[in-house]
Amino acid sequence: MPDGHKSLQLDGIYRSIQGDLDEVEGRLREISGSSNPLIAEINRYLFQKGGKRIRPALLILSARMCGYKGADHIFWSALVEIIHTASLIHDDIVDNSTLRRGRDTVHAKWGPNISVLLGDFLYIQSIALALKTKTYPIIDLLADVTSRMVEGELIEFSVNGSLDLTEDSYLEIIGKKTAGLFAASCRIGGLLAGISPRPGERLEEFGTALGLAFQIVDDLLDFKGEEKTLGKPVLSDFREGRFTLPLLHALRTTGGKDRARLLDLIEHRKTRTDAPEQVQKIVRAAGSLDHAFERAAAFTRKAKEILAEFPPSEHRSSLVRIADLVLQRNA
């Protein structure tokens, strides 16, 4: 699916909340502005309009689906996007990534020292702004999810290149790093709407399932996508020793000479220029791409089953369409 087609589909899904998302963009510009020229320059680069803004959209749609009529969702939507952006800055430093969405990373443009400090600054700024609202249930939720995101990054780094990584451990890592903020965005929407605890928990479970599907598809695209579309080199995770679901499945199911070849390619992934291509062939032959897609599809089905518990509405339909699009995306 061409990238432009994907954007058009998102535009259609977001149509009912486009005014809210435009306000979020304005709030992002306001919050990220600074009297410090360097911070202002980097933030302008970071918060240029054009990202998917999935987390703000999940928060807004969840709130609207649950009957929210106020305006505070704009502020909280901007805040979750800032927290997400801070996590990407740190992620790129740890992974030594030079490209994201086809553009230089902050790490590549300004160096690791400034990038670390800016990521820290955005995290602290987010919590400081949240504290001023004295909305403690949401503050507690964001503090917890931010802590778990960093914990996920630490766990992932500690198992980098490990052949002992299990599928369950992989799901734990992406649950903390990616799905946690999806879940928090949905739960915040419910908290703003004042819904009772059980539906709020189900909203959070929806976000978790959707976030897991999103990250599995992201990892799947690392094996089958195209660099021009992805905005980064194919198999960049593999090259850096991040073993994701397709490779983990191939390691578990491949035997004989193919397994020996796969282990040799993993060991020499930084020196053998043909390693990515050869690994792709083994992973495909093992049915590992199909396995990863089915796991993502299962989480998407779970997410949609949870949504079916909520009353029909335009906003619920938009959330269902986001779940469908997660499986169809190519970037």
Backbone hydrogen bonds, N-H to C=O, Kabsch-Sander energy under -0.5 kcal/mol:
donor,donor_aa,acceptor,acceptor_aa,energy
6,K,2,P,-2.0
7,S,3,D,-2.2
8,L,4,G,-2.2
9,Q,5,H,-2.2
10,L,6,K,-2.3
11,D,7,S,-2.7
12,G,8,L,-1.9
13,I,9,Q,-2.1
14,Y,10,L,-2.8
15,R,11,D,-0.5
15,R,12,G,-0.7
16,S,13,I,-0.5
17,I,14,Y,-1.8
18,Q,14,Y,-0.6
18,Q,15,R,-1.0
21,L,17,I,-2.5
22,D,18,Q,-2.4
23,E,19,G,-1.8
24,V,20,D,-2.0
25,E,21,L,-2.1
26,G,22,D,-1.8
27,R,23,E,-2.4
28,L,24,V,-2.6
29,R,25,E,-2.1
30,E,26,G,-2.1
31,I,27,R,-3.0
32,S,28,L,-2.6
33,G,29,R,-0.8
40,A,36,N,-2.6
41,E,37,P,-2.3
42,I,38,L,-2.5
43,N,39,I,-2.6
44,R,40,A,-2.0
45,Y,41,E,-1.7
46,L,42,I,-2.5
47,F,43,N,-2.8
48,Q,45,Y,-0.6
51,G,48,Q,-0.5
57,A,53,R,-2.0
58,L,54,I,-2.6
59,L,55,R,-2.1
60,I,56,P,-2.7
61,L,57,A,-2.9
62,S,58,L,-2.3
63,A,59,L,-2.4
64,R,60,I,-2.8
65,M,61,L,-2.7
66,C,62,S,-1.6
67,G,64,R,-1.7
68,Y,63,A,-2.7
74,I,71,A,-1.5
75,F,71,A,-0.5
76,W,72,D,-1.9
77,S,73,H,-2.1
78,A,74,I,-2.1
79,L,75,F,-2.1
80,V,76,W,-2.2
81,E,77,S,-1.6
82,I,78,A,-2.0
83,I,79,L,-2.4
84,H,80,V,-2.2
85,T,81,E,-2.4
86,A,82,I,-2.5
87,S,83,I,-2.1
88,L,84,H,-1.8
89,I,85,T,-2.0
90,H,86,A,-2.0
91,D,87,S,-2.4
92,D,88,L,-2.5
93,I,89,I,-1.5
94,V,90,H,-2.5
95,D,91,D,-2.4
96,N,92,D,-0.7
96,N,93,I,-0.7
97,S,92,D,-2.0
100,R,103,R,-2.6
101,R,230,L,-0.5
102,G,231,G,-2.0
103,R,100,R,-1.8
105,T,98,T,-1.6
109,K,105,T,-2.2
110,W,106,V,-3.1
111,G,106,V,-0.5
111,G,107,H,-1.2
115,S,111,G,-1.8
116,V,112,P,-2.7
117,L,113,N,-2.0
118,L,114,I,-2.6
119,G,115,S,-2.7
120,D,116,V,-2.3
121,F,117,L,-2.5
122,L,118,L,-2.5
123,Y,119,G,-2.1
124,I,120,D,-2.6
125,Q,121,F,-2.9
126,S,122,L,-2.2
127,I,123,Y,-2.1
128,A,124,I,-2.6
129,L,125,Q,-2.5
130,A,126,S,-2.3
131,L,127,I,-2.5
132,K,128,A,-1.3
133,T,129,L,-0.6
133,T,130,A,-1.3
134,K,130,A,-0.6
134,K,131,L,-1.0
135,T,130,A,-0.6
136,Y,134,K,-1.5
138,I,135,T,-0.7
139,I,135,T,-2.1
140,D,136,Y,-3.1
141,L,137,P,-1.7
142,L,138,I,-2.6
143,A,139,I,-2.6
144,D,140,D,-2.2
145,V,141,L,-2.5
146,T,142,L,-2.4
147,S,143,A,-2.0
148,R,144,D,-2.2
149,M,145,V,-2.0
150,V,146,T,-1.9
151,E,147,S,-2.3
152,G,148,R,-2.5
153,E,149,M,-1.8
154,L,150,V,-2.4
155,I,151,E,-2.6
156,E,152,G,-2.6
157,F,153,E,-2.3
158,S,154,L,-2.1
159,V,155,I,-1.4
160,N,157,F,-1.1
161,G,241,G,-2.8
162,S,159,V,-2.5
165,L,162,S,-0.8
170,Y,166,T,-2.2
171,L,167,E,-2.4
172,E,168,D,-2.0
173,I,169,S,-2.2
174,I,170,Y,-2.4
175,G,171,L,-1.9
176,K,172,E,-1.8
177,K,173,I,-2.9
178,T,174,I,-2.1
179,A,174,I,-2.4
180,G,175,G,-1.2
181,L,178,T,-0.7
182,F,178,T,-1.3
183,A,179,A,-2.8
184,A,180,G,-2.4
185,S,181,L,-2.2
186,C,182,F,-1.9
187,R,183,A,-2.5
188,I,184,A,-2.7
189,G,185,S,-1.6
190,G,186,C,-1.7
191,L,187,R,-2.6
192,L,188,I,-2.7
193,A,189,G,-1.5
194,G,190,G,-0.8
194,G,191,L,-0.7
195,I,190,G,-1.8
200,G,196,S,-1.8
201,E,197,P,-2.6
202,R,198,R,-2.2
203,L,199,P,-2.2
204,E,200,G,-2.0
205,E,201,E,-2.3
206,F,202,R,-2.3
207,G,203,L,-2.4
208,T,204,E,-2.3
209,A,205,E,-2.4
210,L,206,F,-2.6
211,G,207,G,-2.7
212,L,208,T,-2.4
213,A,209,A,-2.2
214,F,210,L,-2.6
215,Q,211,G,-2.2
216,I,212,L,-2.3
217,V,213,A,-2.4
218,D,214,F,-2.0
219,D,215,Q,-2.5
220,L,216,I,-2.3
221,L,217,V,-2.5
222,D,218,D,-0.9
223,F,220,L,-1.5
224,K,220,L,-1.6
225,G,221,L,-2.7
230,L,226,E,-3.3
231,G,227,E,-2.5
232,K,227,E,-0.6
235,L,222,D,-2.2
236,S,233,P,-1.1
239,R,235,L,-2.3
240,E,236,S,-1.5
241,G,238,F,-1.5
242,R,237,D,-2.8
243,F,241,G,-0.9
244,T,242,R,-0.8
248,L,244,T,-2.5
249,H,245,L,-2.5
250,A,246,P,-2.0
251,L,247,L,-2.6
252,R,248,L,-1.6
253,T,249,H,-1.9
254,T,250,A,-2.4
258,D,255,G,-0.8
259,R,255,G,-1.0
260,A,256,G,-1.9
261,R,257,K,-2.6
262,L,258,D,-2.5
263,L,259,R,-2.8
264,D,260,A,-2.0
265,L,261,R,-2.6
266,I,262,L,-2.4
267,E,263,L,-2.2
268,H,264,D,-2.0
269,R,266,I,-1.2
271,T,268,H,-1.1
272,R,268,H,-2.7
273,T,271,T,-0.7
275,A,272,R,-1.4
278,Q,274,D,-2.5
279,V,275,A,-2.7
280,Q,276,P,-2.4
281,K,277,E,-1.7
282,I,278,Q,-1.9
283,V,279,V,-2.9
284,R,280,Q,-2.4
285,A,281,K,-2.4
286,A,282,I,-1.8
287,G,284,R,-1.7
288,S,283,V,-2.0
289,L,283,V,-0.5
291,H,287,G,-2.0
292,A,288,S,-2.2
293,F,289,L,-2.3
294,E,290,D,-2.4
295,R,291,H,-2.1
296,A,292,A,-2.3
297,A,293,F,-2.8
298,A,294,E,-2.3
299,F,295,R,-1.9
300,T,296,A,-2.2
301,R,297,A,-2.5
302,K,298,A,-2.1
303,A,299,F,-2.3
304,K,300,T,-2.3
305,E,301,R,-2.3
306,I,302,K,-1.9
307,L,303,A,-1.9
308,A,304,K,-1.5
309,E,306,I,-1.8
310,F,307,L,-2.1
317,S,313,S,-2.2
318,S,314,E,-1.7
319,L,315,H,-1.8
320,V,316,R,-2.3
321,R,317,S,-2.2
322,I,318,S,-2.0
323,A,319,L,-2.1
324,D,320,V,-2.1
325,L,321,R,-2.4
326,V,322,I,-1.9
327,L,323,A,-0.8
327,L,324,D,-0.7
328,Q,324,D,-0.8
328,Q,325,L,-0.6
329,R,325,L,-1.5
